[in-house]
Amino acid sequence: MALEFRCQDVGVACKDVAKAETAEELVAAVAAHAKAKHGVELNQTLIDYAVTKVRPGRG
Ligand SMILES: [Zn+2]
């Protein structure tokens, strides 16, 4: 099942949605996006928080 993460779900005014097949890939995609688009380097606390906001993709 695909997974997805929305910046909006963590209170960021951003319409981007990261999608991946595994949690590891998704974390990597979110980390890359956060750095590239938001200038934020994800630390373990932020990753742990982001993981709680991951939801199943809608196909
Ligand atoms: Zn974003």
N, CA, C, O and the ligand as a Tripos MOL2 file, in Angstrom:
@<TRIPOS>MOLECULE
protein
  237   235    60     0     0
PROTEIN
NO_CHARGES

@<TRIPOS>ATOM
      1 N           0.8510   -1.1960    0.0000 N.3       1 MET1
      2 CA          0.0000    0.0000    0.0000 C.3       1 MET1
      3 C           0.8830    1.2410    0.0000 C.2       1 MET1
      4 O           1.8710    1.3210    0.7310 O.2       1 MET1
      5 N           0.5220    2.1660   -0.8010 N.am      2 ALA2
      6 CA          1.2950    3.4110   -0.8390 C.3       2 ALA2
      7 C           1.0220    4.2270    0.4140 C.2       2 ALA2
      8 O          -0.0390    4.1280    1.0310 O.2       2 ALA2
      9 N           2.0060    5.0320    0.7680 N.am      3 LEU3
     10 CA          1.8750    5.9250    1.9160 C.3       3 LEU3
     11 C           2.0160    7.3520    1.4230 C.2       3 LEU3
     12 O           2.6740    7.6120    0.4160 O.2       3 LEU3
     13 N           1.3970    8.2670    2.1360 N.am      4 GLU4
     14 CA          1.5970    9.6610    1.7690 C.3       4 GLU4
     15 C           1.6760   10.5550    2.9940 C.2       4 GLU4
     16 O           1.1740   10.2380    4.0720 O.2       4 GLU4
     17 N           2.3330   11.6900    2.7730 N.am      5 PHE5
     18 CA          2.5290   12.6640    3.8380 C.3       5 PHE5
     19 C           2.2540   14.0380    3.2600 C.2       5 PHE5
     20 O           2.7570   14.3890    2.1930 O.2       5 PHE5
     21 N           1.4550   14.8070    3.9700 N.am      6 ARG6
     22 CA          1.1330   16.1680    3.5280 C.3       6 ARG6
     23 C           1.7190   17.1690    4.5080 C.2       6 ARG6
     24 O           1.5340   17.0580    5.7200 O.2       6 ARG6
     25 N           2.4340   18.1540    3.9590 N.am      7 CYS7
     26 CA          2.9770   19.2110    4.8140 C.3       7 CYS7
     27 C           1.8520   19.8630    5.6210 C.2       7 CYS7
     28 O           2.0550   20.2450    6.7740 O.2       7 CYS7
     29 N           0.6870   19.9860    5.0280 N.am      8 GLN8
     30 CA         -0.4470   20.6170    5.7030 C.3       8 GLN8
     31 C          -0.7760   19.9250    7.0200 C.2       8 GLN8
     32 O          -1.2220   20.5630    7.9730 O.2       8 GLN8
     33 N          -0.5510   18.6100    7.0630 N.am      9 ASP9
     34 CA         -0.8910   17.8500    8.2610 C.3       9 ASP9
     35 C          -0.0050   18.1710    9.4550 C.2       9 ASP9
     36 O          -0.3490   17.8440   10.5910 O.2       9 ASP9
     37 N           1.1320   18.8100    9.2040 N.am     10 VAL10
     38 CA          1.9820   19.2300   10.3130 C.3      10 VAL10
     39 C           1.9700   20.7530   10.4450 C.2      10 VAL10
     40 O           2.8630   21.3480   11.0480 O.2      10 VAL10
     41 N           0.9340   21.3700    9.8640 N.am     11 GLY11
     42 CA          0.7420   22.8000   10.0580 C.3      11 GLY11
     43 C           1.5630   23.6930    9.1610 C.2      11 GLY11
     44 O           1.6830   24.8910    9.4200 O.2      11 GLY11
     45 N           2.1390   23.1220    8.0930 N.am     12 VAL12
     46 CA          2.9220   23.9170    7.1580 C.3      12 VAL12
     47 C           2.0190   24.3380    5.9940 C.2      12 VAL12
     48 O           1.2980   23.5130    5.4340 O.2      12 VAL12
     49 N           2.0630   25.6010    5.6410 N.am     13 ALA13
     50 CA          1.2490   26.0930    4.5390 C.3      13 ALA13
     51 C           1.9120   25.7020    3.2240 C.2      13 ALA13
     52 O           2.5920   26.5110    2.5930 O.2      13 ALA13
     53 N           1.7080   24.4770    2.8270 N.am     14 CYS14
     54 CA          2.3690   23.9080    1.6640 C.3      14 CYS14
     55 C           1.4550   22.8390    1.1110 C.2      14 CYS14
     56 O           0.9370   22.0130    1.8640 O.2      14 CYS14
     57 N           1.2490   22.8420   -0.1950 N.am     15 LYS15
     58 CA          0.3110   21.9060   -0.8030 C.3      15 LYS15
     59 C           0.9660   20.6050   -1.2390 C.2      15 LYS15
     60 O           0.3020   19.7090   -1.7610 O.2      15 LYS15
     61 N           2.2640   20.5100   -1.0220 N.am     16 ASP16
     62 CA          2.9570   19.3260   -1.5140 C.3      16 ASP16
     63 C           2.5520   18.0540   -0.7670 C.2      16 ASP16
     64 O           2.2790   18.0720    0.4330 O.2      16 ASP16
     65 N           2.5220   16.9700   -1.5030 N.am     17 VAL17
     66 CA          2.2390   15.6620   -0.9220 C.3      17 VAL17
     67 C           3.3800   14.7310   -1.3120 C.2      17 VAL17
     68 O           3.6650   14.5520   -2.4960 O.2      17 VAL17
     69 N           4.0270   14.1420   -0.3190 N.am     18 ALA18
     70 CA          5.0800   13.1620   -0.5880 C.3      18 ALA18
     71 C           4.4520   11.7800   -0.5810 C.2      18 ALA18
     72 O           3.6380   11.4700    0.2890 O.2      18 ALA18
     73 N           4.8290   10.9430   -1.5540 N.am     19 LYS19
     74 CA          4.2840    9.5930   -1.6260 C.3      19 LYS19
     75 C           5.4140    8.5980   -1.7830 C.2      19 LYS19
     76 O           6.4210    8.8780   -2.4340 O.2      19 LYS19
     77 N           5.2380    7.4360   -1.1820 N.am     20 ALA20
     78 CA          6.2360    6.3740   -1.3020 C.3      20 ALA20
     79 C           5.5880    5.0510   -0.9410 C.2      20 ALA20
     80 O           4.4890    4.9970   -0.3890 O.2      20 ALA20
     81 N           6.3000    3.9920   -1.2700 N.am     21 GLU21
     82 CA          5.7750    2.6530   -0.9910 C.3      21 GLU21
     83 C           6.1050    2.1810    0.4140 C.2      21 GLU21
     84 O           5.3920    1.3480    0.9740 O.2      21 GLU21
     85 N           7.1780    2.7050    0.9870 N.am     22 THR22
     86 CA          7.5760    2.2720    2.3280 C.3      22 THR22
     87 C           7.8110    3.4930    3.2070 C.2      22 THR22
     88 O           8.0470    4.5990    2.7210 O.2      22 THR22
     89 N           7.7380    3.2590    4.5200 N.am     23 ALA23
     90 CA          7.9520    4.3500    5.4670 C.3      23 ALA23
     91 C           9.3470    4.9450    5.3110 C.2      23 ALA23
     92 O           9.5250    6.1590    5.4110 O.2      23 ALA23
     93 N          10.3370    4.0830    5.0640 N.am     24 GLU24
     94 CA         11.7050    4.5900    4.9180 C.3      24 GLU24
     95 C          11.8400    5.5170    3.7210 C.2      24 GLU24
     96 O          12.4640    6.5750    3.8000 O.2      24 GLU24
     97 N          11.2420    5.0980    2.6080 N.am     25 GLU25
     98 CA         11.3030    5.9410    1.4080 C.3      25 GLU25
     99 C          10.5540    7.2430    1.6390 C.2      25 GLU25
    100 O          10.9720    8.3060    1.1810 O.2      25 GLU25
    101 N           9.4520    7.1470    2.3500 N.am     26 LEU26
    102 CA          8.6560    8.3410    2.5870 C.3      26 LEU26
    103 C           9.4180    9.3320    3.4720 C.2      26 LEU26
    104 O           9.4290   10.5320    3.1980 O.2      26 LEU26
    105 N          10.0440    8.8370    4.5130 N.am     27 VAL27
    106 CA         10.8310    9.7110    5.3820 C.3      27 VAL27
    107 C          11.9400   10.3870    4.5840 C.2      27 VAL27
    108 O          12.2070   11.5750    4.7620 O.2      27 VAL27
    109 N          12.5820    9.6240    3.7060 N.am     28 ALA28
    110 CA         13.6510   10.1930    2.8880 C.3      28 ALA28
    111 C          13.1060   11.2780    1.9670 C.2      28 ALA28
    112 O          13.7320   12.3230    1.7890 O.2      28 ALA28
    113 N          11.9320   11.0240    1.3810 N.am     29 ALA29
    114 CA         11.3260   12.0030    0.4790 C.3      29 ALA29
    115 C          10.9070   13.2560    1.2410 C.2      29 ALA29
    116 O          11.0920   14.3750    0.7620 O.2      29 ALA29
    117 N          10.3460   13.0600    2.4220 N.am     30 VAL30
    118 CA          9.9210   14.2080    3.2310 C.3      30 VAL30
    119 C          11.1280   15.0200    3.6770 C.2      30 VAL30
    120 O          11.0950   16.2500    3.6620 O.2      30 VAL30
    121 N          12.1930   14.3280    4.0740 N.am     31 ALA31
    122 CA         13.4030   15.0240    4.5120 C.3      31 ALA31
    123 C          13.9800   15.8560    3.3650 C.2      31 ALA31
    124 O          14.3840   17.0010    3.5680 O.2      31 ALA31
    125 N          14.0170   15.2820    2.1700 N.am     32 ALA32
    126 CA         14.5490   16.0000    1.0140 C.3      32 ALA32
    127 C          13.6670   17.2050    0.6890 C.2      32 ALA32
    128 O          14.1690   18.2880    0.3900 O.2      32 ALA32
    129 N          12.3550   17.0100    0.7500 N.am     33 HIS33
    130 CA         11.4210   18.0910    0.4740 C.3      33 HIS33
    131 C          11.5470   19.2060    1.5160 C.2      33 HIS33
    132 O          11.5810   20.3870    1.1710 O.2      33 HIS33
    133 N          11.6140   18.8210    2.7860 N.am     34 ALA34
    134 CA         11.7000   19.8190    3.8550 C.3      34 ALA34
    135 C          12.9420   20.6850    3.6810 C.2      34 ALA34
    136 O          12.9020   21.8980    3.8900 O.2      34 ALA34
    137 N          14.0360   20.0520    3.2990 N.am     35 LYS35
    138 CA         15.2780   20.7990    3.1290 C.3      35 LYS35
    139 C          15.2350   21.6930    1.8940 C.2      35 LYS35
    140 O          15.6310   22.8570    1.9390 O.2      35 LYS35
    141 N          14.7450   21.1220    0.7820 N.am     36 ALA36
    142 CA         14.7410   21.8570   -0.4790 C.3      36 ALA36
    143 C          13.7320   23.0010   -0.4760 C.2      36 ALA36
    144 O          14.0380   24.1000   -0.9370 O.2      36 ALA36
    145 N          12.5240   22.7440    0.0440 N.am     37 LYS37
    146 CA         11.4430   23.7270   -0.0500 C.3      37 LYS37
    147 C          11.3190   24.6130    1.1710 C.2      37 LYS37
    148 O          10.8970   25.7650    1.0750 O.2      37 LYS37
    149 N          11.6880   24.0730    2.3180 N.am     38 HIS38
    150 CA         11.4500   24.8140    3.5510 C.3      38 HIS38
    151 C          12.7290   25.1750    4.2910 C.2      38 HIS38
    152 O          12.6810   25.8840    5.2960 O.2      38 HIS38
    153 N          13.8750   24.6970    3.8060 N.am     39 GLY39
    154 CA         15.1250   25.0100    4.4660 C.3      39 GLY39
    155 C          15.2310   24.4020    5.8490 C.2      39 GLY39
    156 O          15.9510   24.9050    6.7120 O.2      39 GLY39
    157 N          14.4910   23.2910    6.0540 N.am     40 VAL40
    158 CA         14.4740   22.6490    7.3640 C.3      40 VAL40
    159 C          15.1960   21.3050    7.2880 C.2      40 VAL40
    160 O          14.8890   20.4580    6.4490 O.2      40 VAL40
    161 N          16.1500   21.1380    8.1740 N.am     41 GLU41
    162 CA         16.8560   19.8650    8.2770 C.3      41 GLU41
    163 C          16.1150   19.0190    9.3060 C.2      41 GLU41
    164 O          16.0290   19.4020   10.4730 O.2      41 GLU41
    165 N          15.5850   17.8870    8.8950 N.am     42 LEU42
    166 CA         14.8060   17.0690    9.8290 C.3      42 LEU42
    167 C          15.7130   16.3860   10.8470 C.2      42 LEU42
    168 O          16.6730   15.7070   10.4810 O.2      42 LEU42
    169 N          15.4040   16.5700   12.1100 N.am     43 ASN43
    170 CA         16.1010   15.8030   13.1460 C.3      43 ASN43
    171 C          15.1800   14.6570   13.5730 C.2      43 ASN43
    172 O          14.0660   14.5340   13.0660 O.2      43 ASN43
    173 N          15.6400   13.8290   14.4960 N.am     44 GLN44
    174 CA         14.8600   12.6440   14.8470 C.3      44 GLN44
    175 C          13.4930   13.0120   15.4240 C.2      44 GLN44
    176 O          12.5030   12.3240   15.1750 O.2      44 GLN44
    177 N          13.4440   14.0860   16.1880 N.am     45 THR45
    178 CA         12.1680   14.5120   16.7710 C.3      45 THR45
    179 C          11.1690   14.8700   15.6770 C.2      45 THR45
    180 O          10.0020   14.4830   15.7390 O.2      45 THR45
    181 N          11.6340   15.6100   14.6770 N.am     46 LEU46
    182 CA         10.7420   15.9990   13.5800 C.3      46 LEU46
    183 C          10.3280   14.7800   12.7600 C.2      46 LEU46
    184 O           9.1830   14.6780   12.3200 O.2      46 LEU46
    185 N          11.2630   13.8650   12.5600 N.am     47 ILE47
    186 CA         10.9300   12.6510   11.8120 C.3      47 ILE47
    187 C           9.8790   11.8460   12.5650 C.2      47 ILE47
    188 O           8.9080   11.3730   11.9730 O.2      47 ILE47
    189 N          10.0760   11.6910   13.8740 N.am     48 ASP48
    190 CA          9.1050   10.9290   14.6740 C.3      48 ASP48
    191 C           7.7270   11.5720   14.5940 C.2      48 ASP48
    192 O           6.7140   10.8800   14.4990 O.2      48 ASP48
    193 N           7.6970   12.8990   14.6320 N.am     49 TYR49
    194 CA          6.4170   13.6040   14.5500 C.3      49 TYR49
    195 C           5.8030   13.4130   13.1600 C.2      49 TYR49
    196 O           4.6070   13.1480   13.0340 O.2      49 TYR49
    197 N           6.6150   13.5480   12.1360 N.am     50 ALA50
    198 CA          6.1120   13.4010   10.7710 C.3      50 ALA50
    199 C           5.5280   12.0050   10.5560 C.2      50 ALA50
    200 O           4.5020   11.8470    9.8950 O.2      50 ALA50
    201 N           6.1850   11.0080   11.1130 N.am     51 VAL51
    202 CA          5.7250    9.6280   10.9230 C.3      51 VAL51
    203 C           4.3180    9.4460   11.4950 C.2      51 VAL51
    204 O           3.5330    8.6530   10.9750 O.2      51 VAL51
    205 N           3.9990   10.1800   12.5650 N.am     52 THR52
    206 CA          2.6560   10.0460   13.1370 C.3      52 THR52
    207 C           1.5960   10.6150   12.1990 C.2      52 THR52
    208 O           0.4070   10.3390   12.3610 O.2      52 THR52
    209 N           2.0260   11.4040   11.2240 N.am     53 LYS53
    210 CA          1.0810   12.0390   10.2970 C.3      53 LYS53
    211 C           0.9910   11.3370    8.9490 C.2      53 LYS53
    212 O           0.2580   11.7640    8.0570 O.2      53 LYS53
    213 N           1.7400   10.2670    8.8180 N.am     54 VAL54
    214 CA          1.6890    9.5080    7.5660 C.3      54 VAL54
    215 C           0.3400    8.8070    7.4740 C.2      54 VAL54
    216 O          -0.1700    8.2840    8.4650 O.2      54 VAL54
    217 N          -0.2190    8.8020    6.2920 N.am     55 ARG55
    218 CA         -1.5130    8.1270    6.0990 C.3      55 ARG55
    219 C          -1.4480    7.2640    4.8480 C.2      55 ARG55
    220 O          -0.5990    7.4700    3.9810 O.2      55 ARG55
    221 N          -2.3370    6.3140    4.7670 N.am     56 PRO56
    222 CA         -2.3650    5.4870    3.5550 C.3      56 PRO56
    223 C          -2.7380    6.3520    2.3520 C.2      56 PRO56
    224 O          -3.6130    7.2130    2.4440 O.2      56 PRO56
    225 N          -2.0740    6.1180    1.2360 N.am     57 GLY57
    226 CA         -2.4050    6.8440    0.0220 C.3      57 GLY57
    227 C          -3.7440    6.3650   -0.5260 C.2      57 GLY57
    228 O          -4.2030    5.2650   -0.2220 O.2      57 GLY57
    229 N          -4.3470    7.2040   -1.3280 N.am     58 ARG58
    230 CA         -5.6490    6.8410   -1.9120 C.3      58 ARG58
    231 C          -5.4430    6.2230   -3.2810 C.2      58 ARG58
    232 O          -5.9940    6.6900   -4.2780 O.2      58 ARG58
    233 N          -4.6540    5.1840   -3.3160 N.am     59 GLY59
    234 CA         -4.4330    4.5160   -4.5840 C.3      59 GLY59
    235 C          -3.3950    5.2440   -5.3420 C.2      59 GLY59
    236 O          -3.0500    4.8460   -6.4550 O.2      59 GLY59
    237 ZN          6.2050   21.3060    1.9970 Zn       60 ZN60
@<TRIPOS>BOND
     1     1     2 1
     2     2     3 1
     3     3     4 2
     4     3     5 am
     5     5     6 1
     6     6     7 1
     7     7     8 2
     8     7     9 am
     9     9    10 1
    10    10    11 1
    11    11    12 2
    12    11    13 am
    13    13    14 1
    14    14    15 1
    15    15    16 2
    16    15    17 am
    17    17    18 1
    18    18    19 1
    19    19    20 2
    20    19    21 am
    21    21    22 1
    22    22    23 1
    23    23    24 2
    24    23    25 am
    25    25    26 1
    26    26    27 1
    27    27    28 2
    28    27    29 am
    29    29    30 1
    30    30    31 1
    31    31    32 2
    32    31    33 am
    33    33    34 1
    34    34    35 1
    35    35    36 2
    36    35    37 am
    37    37    38 1
    38    38    39 1
    39    39    40 2
    40    39    41 am
    41    41    42 1
    42    42    43 1
    43    43    44 2
    44    43    45 am
    45    45    46 1
    46    46    47 1
    47    47    48 2
    48    47    49 am
    49    49    50 1
    50    50    51 1
    51    51    52 2
    52    51    53 am
    53    53    54 1
    54    54    55 1
    55    55    56 2
    56    55    57 am
    57    57    58 1
    58    58    59 1
    59    59    60 2
    60    59    61 am
    61    61    62 1
    62    62    63 1
    63    63    64 2
    64    63    65 am
    65    65    66 1
    66    66    67 1
    67    67    68 2
    68    67    69 am
    69    69    70 1
    70    70    71 1
    71    71    72 2
    72    71    73 am
    73    73    74 1
    74    74    75 1
    75    75    76 2
    76    75    77 am
    77    77    78 1
    78    78    79 1
    79    79    80 2
    80    79    81 am
    81    81    82 1
    82    82    83 1
    83    83    84 2
    84    83    85 am
    85    85    86 1
    86    86    87 1
    87    87    88 2
    88    87    89 am
    89    89    90 1
    90    90    91 1
    91    91    92 2
    92    91    93 am
    93    93    94 1
    94    94    95 1
    95    95    96 2
    96    95    97 am
    97    97    98 1
    98    98    99 1
    99    99   100 2
   100    99   101 am
   101   101   102 1
   102   102   103 1
   103   103   104 2
   104   103   105 am
   105   105   106 1
   106   106   107 1
   107   107   108 2
   108   107   109 am
   109   109   110 1
   110   110   111 1
   111   111   112 2
   112   111   113 am
   113   113   114 1
   114   114   115 1
   115   115   116 2
   116   115   117 am
   117   117   118 1
   118   118   119 1
   119   119   120 2
   120   119   121 am
   121   121   122 1
   122   122   123 1
   123   123   124 2
   124   123   125 am
   125   125   126 1
   126   126   127 1
   127   127   128 2
   128   127   129 am
   129   129   130 1
   130   130   131 1
   131   131   132 2
   132   131   133 am
   133   133   134 1
   134   134   135 1
   135   135   136 2
   136   135   137 am
   137   137   138 1
   138   138   139 1
   139   139   140 2
   140   139   141 am
   141   141   142 1
   142   142   143 1
   143   143   144 2
   144   143   145 am
   145   145   146 1
   146   146   147 1
   147   147   148 2
   148   147   149 am
   149   149   150 1
   150   150   151 1
   151   151   152 2
   152   151   153 am
   153   153   154 1
   154   154   155 1
   155   155   156 2
   156   155   157 am
   157   157   158 1
   158   158   159 1
   159   159   160 2
   160   159   161 am
   161   161   162 1
   162   162   163 1
   163   163   164 2
   164   163   165 am
   165   165   166 1
   166   166   167 1
   167   167   168 2
   168   167   169 am
   169   169   170 1
   170   170   171 1
   171   171   172 2
   172   171   173 am
   173   173   174 1
   174   174   175 1
   175   175   176 2
   176   175   177 am
   177   177   178 1
   178   178   179 1
   179   179   180 2
   180   179   181 am
   181   181   182 1
   182   182   183 1
   183   183   184 2
   184   183   185 am
   185   185   186 1
   186   186   187 1
   187   187   188 2
   188   187   189 am
   189   189   190 1
   190   190   191 1
   191   191   192 2
   192   191   193 am
   193   193   194 1
   194   194   195 1
   195   195   196 2
   196   195   197 am
   197   197   198 1
   198   198   199 1
   199   199   200 2
   200   199   201 am
   201   201   202 1
   202   202   203 1
   203   203   204 2
   204   203   205 am
   205   205   206 1
   206   206   207 1
   207   207   208 2
   208   207   209 am
   209   209   210 1
   210   210   211 1
   211   211   212 2
   212   211   213 am
   213   213   214 1
   214   214   215 1
   215   215   216 2
   216   215   217 am
   217   217   218 1
   218   218   219 1
   219   219   220 2
   220   219   221 am
   221   221   222 1
   222   222   223 1
   223   223   224 2
   224   223   225 am
   225   225   226 1
   226   226   227 1
   227   227   228 2
   228   227   229 am
   229   229   230 1
   230   230   231 1
   231   231   232 2
   232   231   233 am
   233   233   234 1
   234   234   235 1
   235   235   236 2
@<TRIPOS>SUBSTRUCTURE
     1 MET1         2 RESIDUE 1 A MET
     2 ALA2         6 RESIDUE 1 A ALA
     3 LEU3        10 RESIDUE 1 A LEU
     4 GLU4        14 RESIDUE 1 A GLU
     5 PHE5        18 RESIDUE 1 A PHE
     6 ARG6        22 RESIDUE 1 A ARG
     7 CYS7        26 RESIDUE 1 A CYS
     8 GLN8        30 RESIDUE 1 A GLN
     9 ASP9        34 RESIDUE 1 A ASP
    10 VAL10       38 RESIDUE 1 A VAL
    11 GLY11       42 RESIDUE 1 A GLY
    12 VAL12       46 RESIDUE 1 A VAL
    13 ALA13       50 RESIDUE 1 A ALA
    14 CYS14       54 RESIDUE 1 A CYS
    15 LYS15       58 RESIDUE 1 A LYS
    16 ASP16       62 RESIDUE 1 A ASP
    17 VAL17       66 RESIDUE 1 A VAL
    18 ALA18       70 RESIDUE 1 A ALA
    19 LYS19       74 RESIDUE 1 A LYS
    20 ALA20       78 RESIDUE 1 A ALA
    21 GLU21       82 RESIDUE 1 A GLU
    22 THR22       86 RESIDUE 1 A THR
    23 ALA23       90 RESIDUE 1 A ALA
    24 GLU24       94 RESIDUE 1 A GLU
    25 GLU25       98 RESIDUE 1 A GLU
    26 LEU26      102 RESIDUE 1 A LEU
    27 VAL27      106 RESIDUE 1 A VAL
    28 ALA28      110 RESIDUE 1 A ALA
    29 ALA29      114 RESIDUE 1 A ALA
    30 VAL30      118 RESIDUE 1 A VAL
    31 ALA31      122 RESIDUE 1 A ALA
    32 ALA32      126 RESIDUE 1 A ALA
    33 HIS33      130 RESIDUE 1 A HIS
    34 ALA34      134 RESIDUE 1 A ALA
    35 LYS35      138 RESIDUE 1 A LYS
    36 ALA36      142 RESIDUE 1 A ALA
    37 LYS37      146 RESIDUE 1 A LYS
    38 HIS38      150 RESIDUE 1 A HIS
    39 GLY39      154 RESIDUE 1 A GLY
    40 VAL40      158 RESIDUE 1 A VAL
    41 GLU41      162 RESIDUE 1 A GLU
    42 LEU42      166 RESIDUE 1 A LEU
    43 ASN43      170 RESIDUE 1 A ASN
    44 GLN44      174 RESIDUE 1 A GLN
    45 THR45      178 RESIDUE 1 A THR
    46 LEU46      182 RESIDUE 1 A LEU
    47 ILE47      186 RESIDUE 1 A ILE
    48 ASP48      190 RESIDUE 1 A ASP
    49 TYR49      194 RESIDUE 1 A TYR
    50 ALA50      198 RESIDUE 1 A ALA
    51 VAL51      202 RESIDUE 1 A VAL
    52 THR52      206 RESIDUE 1 A THR
    53 LYS53      210 RESIDUE 1 A LYS
    54 VAL54      214 RESIDUE 1 A VAL
    55 ARG55      218 RESIDUE 1 A ARG
    56 PRO56      222 RESIDUE 1 A PRO
    57 GLY57      226 RESIDUE 1 A GLY
    58 ARG58      230 RESIDUE 1 A ARG
    59 GLY59      234 RESIDUE 1 A GLY
    60 ZN60       237 GROUP 0 **** ****
